[in-house]
Amino acid sequence: MVAAGAVAASVALWPSGGDGEPTGASVPSAARSAASPTTPARATPSPSPTRTYPLSQTPRTIPAVREHTPARGPGWRPATGARVVVDDAGLSDEGQLLAGELKLTYAGETKARDGDVELGLDKGSAGPESYTLTVKDRRVTITAPTDTGVFYGTRTLKQEVHGGGTASEGVVRDRPAKPQRGFMLDIARKHFTAAWIEDRVRELGDLKFNQFGLHFSDDQGFRIQSDTHPEIVSKEHLSKAEVRSIIDLAASRHITVVPEIDSPGHLGAVLAAHPDLQLRNVNGVPTRGAVDISKPAAATLVDQLLNEYAGLFPGAYWHIGGDEYQALTVANPAASYPQLAAAATKAYGSGASVADLATGWLNDRAAVVRGHDRTPRAWNDGFFRGGTVQVDDDVQVAYWTGKEIGARPPVEYLSAGRKLINYNDEFLYYVLGQPQTFVYPTGQRIYEQWTPLVVRGTTAVPAKYDAQILGGVFAVWCDRSAAQTQDQVAAGIRMPLRAMIQKLWDPRTPTLPWADFRTLADRLG
């Protein structure tokens, strides 16, 4: 009985199986002998048996981790009585979120014990979004230089144990390749509910995206409450309280919300309430969506909006638009719009063109948001070749197309030293109704053919420019707003988002073939 009791005690210490199942599930021979009915009652107990575990496998997550050092051990699963603890009060948000998701107890700043998850800050040297996740001695430790890195470590752990899985024994060292990993939503042409947007924020956070763009002003609508100009706001819109809730939720997921008020084109909803500011050609015909940039009142109105919303959106970035100004798509802008030509000459000298006036407008809007400590970005077709006036050096290029009139290849921007964000419309534009030549992008095509270096079309720019490409943004445009419901949009972008984040996190060829990647995405939900 004594010998049998010793065996029972040792068995109780063996960890459970599952993904961490050790090799040799049978009881060791010494233990079998000790437990045999023929064993003398006073026999010397055998030493506690030791199971041999196989080397752990690399975690299967989206995006895939960059580095994993395997080890032998049972791994970790959430269990009754397990806790989340932190070594810094600044990690309480991350700790409480994870505890709630895994149905563990949040214990705050206290010493970790067996079964716990411990979150800590460790300066390290791998970058502010890097983290280290260690599974050892029946506990998990996640450390990072910042709370953002710690958050990403918790996302990896959450995916590993999803559906009853086991976090792999060993050490994950992980970091993103690109600092800007974004999603942009056109809420101007189609109203999306705050609840739907918040669901996307949660989804993006779990995938380690860190930007959410809101394009809320266009010809078809202006969709956020305004106190300075309530007359321009569409009937269906988000209240400022709803936007604040979205921003707060995004911040809890380490996502920055990037607003866009596009100008001097795409202002049709604003102009509907201010027709006196509408651009008209030499024959008095109004130009769709275009504000007359020769009128000081136009700049005043747009700047009032920029200043108002700077108080609502606290993030570091601001999209100022600049694309598709219709005055510059005609054969002779100066002849068609003499008032613009005259204003250009007055502002910048006798050699200045309408394009120079548009560039000056863009720089003036950049100065407004810069005054709120925001970094401006603008669409690539708002940057014109040559001319008297150049776009300010700190304006980041949101490169979306090479199809527009006069569009320059990305290398022209990169060779000039500009920083660029990849919005490649060949892979990353989800345009409702598929107008013109647009087709809905697929996750497989992004996964197999796109990298951050593929900025225009299907051809990569030289690798020497990699550091200037800050990242990428997947954009939903609602040109034909009724073509899909909110739920259809969510389903349609699901796999493209997962494929894209894999390439922004690690641009190397993925180890999983597409079919396996899709299966993994379905398993993780």
Disulfide bonds with the S-S distance in Angstrom:
none
